[in-house]
Amino acid sequence: MTKHEFEVAMTCEGCSGAVTRILNKVEGVKFEIDLPKKLVWIESDKDVNFLKETLEKCGKEVKYNGTK
């Protein structure tokens, strides 16, 4: 599985909670959230555009930083 890094404009626990709820609905995805650095790492074989669009559902600005 590929590990992707996304920068998400999260400012509080509520924001990271929204990201968690959205990603928990996606099958076959493992993820980590670093709220202070505003980073989300997602391990998945899914398409990067699909992952980015999924993260954008939380209403925050999302930037793809590449694979790690």
BASETOR-489208 format. One line per field, with one value per atom (N, C-alpha, C): residue number from 1; residue in one letter; atom name; x, y, z. Coordinates in steps of 0.02 Angstrom, whole numbers. Layout:
// BASETOR-489208
pos = (NUM / ...) .
code = (a / ...) .
site = (CA / ...) .
east = (X / ...) .
north = (Y / ...) .
up = (Z / ...) .
This chain:
// BASETOR-489208
pos = (1 / 1 / 1 / 2 / 2 / 2 / 3 / 3 / 3 / 4 / 4 / 4 / 5 / 5 / 5 / 6 / 6 / 6 / 7 / 7 / 7 / 8 / 8 / 8 / 9 / 9 / 9 / 10 / 10 / 10 / 11 / 11 / 11 / 12 / 12 / 12 / 13 / 13 / 13 / 14 / 14 / 14 / 15 / 15 / 15 / 16 / 16 / 16 / 17 / 17 / 17 / 18 / 18 / 18 / 19 / 19 / 19 / 20 / 20 / 20 / 21 / 21 / 21 / 22 / 22 / 22 / 23 / 23 / 23 / 24 / 24 / 24 / 25 / 25 / 25 / 26 / 26 / 26 / 27 / 27 / 27 / 28 / 28 / 28 / 29 / 29 / 29 / 30 / 30 / 30 / 31 / 31 / 31 / 32 / 32 / 32 / 33 / 33 / 33 / 34 / 34 / 34 / 35 / 35 / 35 / 36 / 36 / 36 / 37 / 37 / 37 / 38 / 38 / 38 / 39 / 39 / 39 / 40 / 40 / 40 / 41 / 41 / 41 / 42 / 42 / 42 / 43 / 43 / 43 / 44 / 44 / 44 / 45 / 45 / 45 / 46 / 46 / 46 / 47 / 47 / 47 / 48 / 48 / 48 / 49 / 49 / 49 / 50 / 50 / 50 / 51 / 51 / 51 / 52 / 52 / 52 / 53 / 53 / 53 / 54 / 54 / 54 / 55 / 55 / 55 / 56 / 56 / 56 / 57 / 57 / 57 / 58 / 58 / 58 / 59 / 59 / 59 / 60 / 60 / 60 / 61 / 61 / 61 / 62 / 62 / 62 / 63 / 63 / 63 / 64 / 64 / 64 / 65 / 65 / 65 / 66 / 66 / 66 / 67 / 67 / 67 / 68 / 68 / 68) .
code = (m / m / m / t / t / t / k / k / k / h / h / h / e / e / e / f / f / f / e / e / e / v / v / v / a / a / a / m / m / m / t / t / t / c / c / c / e / e / e / g / g / g / c / c / c / s / s / s / g / g / g / a / a / a / v / v / v / t / t / t / r / r / r / i / i / i / l / l / l / n / n / n / k / k / k / v / v / v / e / e / e / g / g / g / v / v / v / k / k / k / f / f / f / e / e / e / i / i / i / d / d / d / l / l / l / p / p / p / k / k / k / k / k / k / l / l / l / v / v / v / w / w / w / i / i / i / e / e / e / s / s / s / d / d / d / k / k / k / d / d / d / v / v / v / n / n / n / f / f / f / l / l / l / k / k / k / e / e / e / t / t / t / l / l / l / e / e / e / k / k / k / c / c / c / g / g / g / k / k / k / e / e / e / v / v / v / k / k / k / y / y / y / n / n / n / g / g / g / t / t / t / k / k / k) .
site = (N / CA / C / N / CA / C / N / CA / C / N / CA / C / N / CA / C / N / CA / C / N / CA / C / N / CA / C / N / CA / C / N / CA / C / N / CA / C / N / CA / C / N / CA / C / N / CA / C / N / CA / C / N / CA / C / N / CA / C / N / CA / C / N / CA / C / N / CA / C / N / CA / C / N / CA / C / N / CA / C / N / CA / C / N / CA / C / N / CA / C / N / CA / C / N / CA / C / N / CA / C / N / CA / C / N / CA / C / N / CA / C / N / CA / C / N / CA / C / N / CA / C / N / CA / C / N / CA / C / N / CA / C / N / CA / C / N / CA / C / N / CA / C / N / CA / C / N / CA / C / N / CA / C / N / CA / C / N / CA / C / N / CA / C / N / CA / C / N / CA / C / N / CA / C / N / CA / C / N / CA / C / N / CA / C / N / CA / C / N / CA / C / N / CA / C / N / CA / C / N / CA / C / N / CA / C / N / CA / C / N / CA / C / N / CA / C / N / CA / C / N / CA / C / N / CA / C / N / CA / C / N / CA / C / N / CA / C) .
east = (42 / 0 / 44 / 21 / 57 / 36 / 84 / 69 / 71 / 15 / 8 / 4 / 35 / 32 / -11 / -58 / -102 / -96 / -98 / -102 / -175 / -204 / -275 / -280 / -319 / -326 / -366 / -338 / -372 / -347 / -394 / -374 / -390 / -430 / -450 / -467 / -483 / -502 / -565 / -609 / -670 / -654 / -604 / -582 / -553 / -508 / -477 / -530 / -579 / -634 / -674 / -686 / -722 / -684 / -618 / -575 / -578 / -574 / -577 / -643 / -699 / -765 / -770 / -745 / -748 / -704 / -643 / -597 / -617 / -651 / -675 / -728 / -760 / -811 / -781 / -716 / -684 / -652 / -670 / -644 / -571 / -530 / -462 / -414 / -427 / -386 / -360 / -295 / -265 / -242 / -249 / -228 / -202 / -163 / -137 / -150 / -165 / -176 / -128 / -93 / -50 / -81 / -123 / -159 / -114 / -62 / -18 / 15 / 33 / 66 / 16 / -49 / -103 / -92 / -65 / -50 / -93 / -110 / -146 / -107 / -89 / -56 / -107 / -115 / -163 / -127 / -134 / -107 / -165 / -158 / -213 / -189 / -223 / -211 / -260 / -302 / -351 / -317 / -351 / -327 / -318 / -265 / -250 / -307 / -335 / -391 / -452 / -465 / -519 / -507 / -446 / -429 / -435 / -411 / -414 / -487 / -528 / -599 / -634 / -615 / -644 / -627 / -564 / -543 / -579 / -590 / -622 / -695 / -724 / -793 / -799 / -744 / -747 / -750 / -748 / -756 / -692 / -636 / -572 / -530 / -485 / -439 / -390 / -378 / -335 / -281 / -219 / -163 / -128 / -113 / -77 / -2 / 35 / 107 / 149 / 118 / 155 / 156 / 195 / 199 / 256 / 251 / 302 / 330) .
north = (-59 / 0 / 62 / 113 / 176 / 222 / 258 / 306 / 377 / 411 / 478 / 530 / 588 / 642 / 699 / 721 / 777 / 830 / 893 / 949 / 970 / 970 / 986 / 1045 / 1095 / 1156 / 1142 / 1102 / 1085 / 1133 / 1158 / 1205 / 1180 / 1126 / 1103 / 1028 / 1002 / 931 / 915 / 964 / 954 / 941 / 978 / 969 / 899 / 879 / 813 / 758 / 772 / 724 / 715 / 770 / 767 / 726 / 736 / 697 / 623 / 609 / 540 / 506 / 541 / 512 / 498 / 543 / 533 / 475 / 472 / 419 / 350 / 348 / 285 / 252 / 292 / 266 / 235 / 246 / 221 / 154 / 103 / 36 / 30 / -6 / -21 / 38 / 81 / 140 / 141 / 153 / 165 / 237 / 272 / 342 / 365 / 417 / 451 / 525 / 559 / 632 / 665 / 717 / 759 / 828 / 842 / 905 / 966 / 967 / 1027 / 1043 / 992 / 1004 / 1007 / 994 / 995 / 945 / 886 / 834 / 772 / 740 / 676 / 628 / 571 / 519 / 464 / 444 / 392 / 336 / 275 / 216 / 183 / 181 / 154 / 140 / 94 / 81 / 121 / 161 / 201 / 259 / 285 / 340 / 404 / 441 / 502 / 553 / 560 / 607 / 587 / 522 / 497 / 515 / 504 / 519 / 594 / 635 / 708 / 731 / 706 / 725 / 702 / 644 / 619 / 666 / 686 / 732 / 799 / 822 / 887 / 888 / 829 / 824 / 853 / 859 / 887 / 964 / 992 / 1064 / 1105 / 1071 / 1104 / 1105 / 1152 / 1155 / 1097 / 1062 / 1003 / 1011 / 996 / 999 / 931 / 903 / 840 / 854 / 824 / 835 / 781 / 725 / 671 / 608 / 559 / 496 / 500 / 459 / 459 / 389) .
up = (0 / 0 / 0 / -34 / -38 / 18 / 47 / 100 / 70 / 73 / 45 / 101 / 89 / 138 / 111 / 153 / 136 / 190 / 168 / 215 / 217 / 276 / 284 / 333 / 315 / 356 / 419 / 464 / 527 / 581 / 622 / 675 / 745 / 750 / 816 / 815 / 874 / 880 / 839 / 833 / 794 / 721 / 696 / 626 / 615 / 660 / 653 / 663 / 705 / 715 / 651 / 615 / 552 / 501 / 498 / 452 / 471 / 535 / 559 / 539 / 549 / 533 / 458 / 417 / 344 / 322 / 348 / 327 / 353 / 411 / 438 / 393 / 350 / 305 / 242 / 230 / 169 / 185 / 146 / 157 / 134 / 172 / 152 / 160 / 209 / 219 / 291 / 299 / 365 / 364 / 421 / 421 / 488 / 487 / 547 / 538 / 593 / 591 / 638 / 614 / 656 / 656 / 706 / 709 / 713 / 757 / 760 / 693 / 655 / 590 / 532 / 548 / 498 / 442 / 461 / 412 / 423 / 367 / 369 / 323 / 350 / 310 / 299 / 236 / 219 / 183 / 209 / 175 / 138 / 72 / 32 / -39 / -72 / -143 / -187 / -155 / -192 / -228 / -279 / -319 / -276 / -289 / -251 / -256 / -316 / -324 / -283 / -278 / -237 / -164 / -140 / -70 / -56 / -103 / -94 / -92 / -138 / -140 / -76 / -51 / 11 / 69 / 74 / 127 / 121 / 61 / 50 / 74 / 85 / 109 / 180 / 216 / 284 / 281 / 220 / 213 / 223 / 226 / 236 / 172 / 168 / 111 / 117 / 61 / 60 / 7 / 25 / -22 / -20 / -79 / -82 / -83 / -35 / -31 / -64 / -83 / -114 / -72 / -95 / -58 / -8 / 44 / 97 / 104) .
